[in-house]
Amino acid sequence: MSKIIHNIEILTDGGINPETTIYEEKLWQLHFVDHSDSRIMGRSKVLEYLTKGTVPPKTVHSFKKWDIITTQGSRVRTWVIVYDDKSHVQLINKDFYSLVTNGHKVEQEKEELVHSSPPPTEKSSPLNPALFESTSRTTDEERKQIDSFREKVIEDLKVT
């Protein structure tokens, strides 16, 4: 089951993505409500979770954190998500975190379906009997012709 996200911290200094072991300019560190170990993700994984979490399905092109300062000096963090069809949405923290969590749940359910489905049996797909029958369709006379031709070809290859 997916954990509930409490905060997402952007690591602007970048670092090594633990999943791909490749250096990335920015990483996102997810902190959870249950105070379990935080998780670090690269941009591609966050995009994947956002895409899978979007209902109805839309491919996410990019996302960005916006910090808004009100006239009274209060700070509000929002997230802007831009989709491939150039539409966009601005979400508060809670909704953005829910979208990422939902995307993770969808991925987990998909993996469970793949691992829980039984392997295909021989009866599930038709087989070509000519390829898999144990009886030969070649007569004895045809077999002798084939063998003599095979021997002739081998002899011709040795001569040249």
Contacts in CASP RR format, 6 or more apart in sequence:
PFRMAT RR
TARGET T0000
AUTHOR 0000-0000-0000
METHOD contacts of the structure
MODEL  1
MSKIIHNIEILTDGGINPETTIYEEKLWQLHFVDHSDSRIMGRSKVLEYL
TKGTVPPKTVHSFKKWDIITTQGSRVRTWVIVYDDKSHVQLINKDFYSLV
TNGHKVEQEKEELVHSSPPPTEKSSPLNPALFESTSRTTDEERKQIDSFR
EKVIEDLKVT
1 105 0 8 1.000
1 108 0 8 1.000
2 101 0 8 1.000
2 102 0 8 1.000
2 104 0 8 1.000
2 105 0 8 1.000
2 108 0 8 1.000
3 32 0 8 1.000
3 33 0 8 1.000
3 34 0 8 1.000
3 36 0 8 1.000
3 101 0 8 1.000
4 32 0 8 1.000
4 33 0 8 1.000
4 34 0 8 1.000
4 97 0 8 1.000
4 101 0 8 1.000
5 30 0 8 1.000
5 31 0 8 1.000
5 32 0 8 1.000
5 33 0 8 1.000
5 97 0 8 1.000
5 100 0 8 1.000
5 101 0 8 1.000
6 31 0 8 1.000
6 32 0 8 1.000
6 33 0 8 1.000
6 97 0 8 1.000
7 30 0 8 1.000
7 31 0 8 1.000
7 93 0 8 1.000
8 28 0 8 1.000
8 29 0 8 1.000
8 30 0 8 1.000
8 31 0 8 1.000
8 65 0 8 1.000
8 93 0 8 1.000
8 96 0 8 1.000
8 97 0 8 1.000
8 100 0 8 1.000
9 28 0 8 1.000
9 29 0 8 1.000
9 31 0 8 1.000
10 26 0 8 1.000
10 27 0 8 1.000
10 28 0 8 1.000
10 29 0 8 1.000
10 65 0 8 1.000
11 26 0 8 1.000
11 27 0 8 1.000
11 28 0 8 1.000
11 29 0 8 1.000
11 40 0 8 1.000
12 26 0 8 1.000
14 23 0 8 1.000
14 24 0 8 1.000
14 25 0 8 1.000
14 26 0 8 1.000
14 27 0 8 1.000
15 23 0 8 1.000
15 24 0 8 1.000
15 27 0 8 1.000
16 22 0 8 1.000
16 23 0 8 1.000
16 24 0 8 1.000
17 23 0 8 1.000
17 24 0 8 1.000
17 27 0 8 1.000
17 40 0 8 1.000
17 41 0 8 1.000
17 42 0 8 1.000
18 40 0 8 1.000
19 41 0 8 1.000
19 42 0 8 1.000
19 45 0 8 1.000
20 42 0 8 1.000
24 42 0 8 1.000
24 43 0 8 1.000
26 42 0 8 1.000
26 43 0 8 1.000
27 40 0 8 1.000
27 41 0 8 1.000
27 42 0 8 1.000
28 40 0 8 1.000
28 41 0 8 1.000
28 42 0 8 1.000
28 43 0 8 1.000
28 46 0 8 1.000
29 38 0 8 1.000
29 39 0 8 1.000
29 40 0 8 1.000
30 38 0 8 1.000
30 39 0 8 1.000
30 40 0 8 1.000
30 41 0 8 1.000
30 100 0 8 1.000
31 38 0 8 1.000
32 38 0 8 1.000
32 39 0 8 1.000
41 49 0 8 1.000
46 63 0 8 1.000
46 100 0 8 1.000
47 60 0 8 1.000
47 62 0 8 1.000
47 63 0 8 1.000
48 103 0 8 1.000
48 107 0 8 1.000
49 99 0 8 1.000
49 100 0 8 1.000
49 103 0 8 1.000
49 104 0 8 1.000
49 107 0 8 1.000
50 60 0 8 1.000
50 63 0 8 1.000
50 81 0 8 1.000
50 99 0 8 1.000
50 100 0 8 1.000
50 103 0 8 1.000
51 57 0 8 1.000
51 58 0 8 1.000
51 59 0 8 1.000
51 60 0 8 1.000
51 103 0 8 1.000
52 102 0 8 1.000
52 103 0 8 1.000
52 104 0 8 1.000
52 106 0 8 1.000
52 107 0 8 1.000
53 99 0 8 1.000
53 100 0 8 1.000
53 102 0 8 1.000
53 103 0 8 1.000
53 106 0 8 1.000
54 60 0 8 1.000
54 83 0 8 1.000
54 99 0 8 1.000
55 102 0 8 1.000
58 83 0 8 1.000
58 84 0 8 1.000
58 85 0 8 1.000
58 87 0 8 1.000
59 83 0 8 1.000
59 84 0 8 1.000
60 81 0 8 1.000
60 82 0 8 1.000
60 83 0 8 1.000
60 84 0 8 1.000
61 82 0 8 1.000
61 83 0 8 1.000
61 84 0 8 1.000
62 81 0 8 1.000
62 82 0 8 1.000
63 79 0 8 1.000
63 80 0 8 1.000
63 81 0 8 1.000
63 82 0 8 1.000
64 79 0 8 1.000
64 80 0 8 1.000
65 77 0 8 1.000
65 78 0 8 1.000
65 79 0 8 1.000
66 77 0 8 1.000
66 78 0 8 1.000
66 79 0 8 1.000
66 80 0 8 1.000
66 90 0 8 1.000
67 75 0 8 1.000
67 76 0 8 1.000
67 77 0 8 1.000
68 75 0 8 1.000
68 76 0 8 1.000
68 77 0 8 1.000
68 78 0 8 1.000
69 75 0 8 1.000
69 76 0 8 1.000
70 76 0 8 1.000
76 92 0 8 1.000
77 92 0 8 1.000
77 93 0 8 1.000
78 90 0 8 1.000
78 91 0 8 1.000
78 92 0 8 1.000
78 93 0 8 1.000
78 96 0 8 1.000
79 90 0 8 1.000
79 91 0 8 1.000
79 92 0 8 1.000
79 93 0 8 1.000
79 96 0 8 1.000
80 88 0 8 1.000
80 89 0 8 1.000
80 90 0 8 1.000
80 91 0 8 1.000
81 88 0 8 1.000
81 89 0 8 1.000
81 90 0 8 1.000
81 91 0 8 1.000
81 96 0 8 1.000
81 99 0 8 1.000
82 88 0 8 1.000
83 89 0 8 1.000
91 99 0 8 1.000
130 137 0 8 1.000
136 143 0 8 1.000
138 146 0 8 1.000
END
